Amino acid sequence: MDKHIVYIVTDSNRTYLEVGYCTDINAKLQEIQGVVGGLFSATPKLNNVVFLEEFDSKEQAVLRQYQLRSFTRMQRERLIRMKNPNWLNLKPFPARTENKKVVVYA
């Protein structure tokens, strides 16, 4: 069963708070970080996931996404501080698929 994720991602200065929905957070973050500005060259680099919520159904997740998008900035910040008071990056690390051989030179 797929997990449906609603997230809030921000830049390093916390200037932008972007709300989104996905089923694979790692793939979505790679997509967000790979965006190159077409019209404007100074697009924000959204790289810190500061809020995550998981849902069992897509309908619940999309409803929560619309709810969070209608929040003011102050409400979003308050929600983030309740679950992540230090605004730490909650980006999950991808599972390692290959076993790399480590060579240590003494």
N, C-alpha and C positions, 0 to 999 in steps of 0.2 A: 504494500500500500504506500503510495507516494505521500510525502509530507509537503504541505504547502506553507511557504514561509513569507511573512510580511516583514520587511526590514526598513531601517532608516540608515542611510549612508551619508557621510559628511566629508568635507575636505579637512586638511590639517589645521586650518584656522577656525573651523566651525562656522564658516560663513554661510554655507549652503546646507540645508537639511532636506534630503531627497527621500521620499517614501516610495517603496516599490513592492512588487509581488513576484515570486519565482518558486520553482520547485527544486532547483539546484543552485545554491548560493555561490558555490565556487565558480561555476560557469558564468553566472550573472556578473560576478565581480570582475572576471576577466573581460567580459563584454564591456562593462562600464569603463574600466581602465584603458581599454583599447580604443575608445572613441577619440577621434581626432577632429578638432574643430574645423568645420567647413567654412562658414561665414566669418566667424570670429576665431582668432588664433589663441585667445586667452580663455579657453574653456576651463572650468574648475576641474581639478583632479580629485575626484571623489574616491577615496581609498580607505576610509575608516568606517566599518560597520559598527554602529553604536547601539543598535536596538534590533532584536530579533524576536519574533513570535511565530510559533509553529501551530498549524491547524490540520485537522484530519480531512476536511473537505474544502474544495476550491471555493464554494459559495461563501463559507465563513471567512476565508482569507481575503477574498475580493471585497466583501462587505467591510472588513476591518481596514483594508487599504483605503477605501473611499472615506471611511470615518477619520483615519489619520490625516489624509490629505485635506480634509476640511478643517483640521485643527489650525489654530494660530501658531506662530513660532514659539510663543511662550508656553503654550500647552504641550507642544512637542518636546521642548526642553525639559519641562517638568516630568513628562512621561519617561524620558531618557534618564533623568537623574534618579527616578524611583528605582529603576532596575540596574542602572550602570552609573553610579554617582561620580566616578572619576573619568567618565567618557573613554574607557579603554576600548581598544579595537577588539571586537568579538568575532573577527573573521575566523571561521573554522579552517584548520589545516587540512589540505587534501590527503587522502590516503595514499601512501607510497605503494606504487604498483611494481616497481622494479627493485631488485636488491643490488645496490652498488657495492662494489668491493672497495674497501678502504685500505689504503696502503700507508703505512707509517714509516717514515724514514728517521732513523735515530742518529 
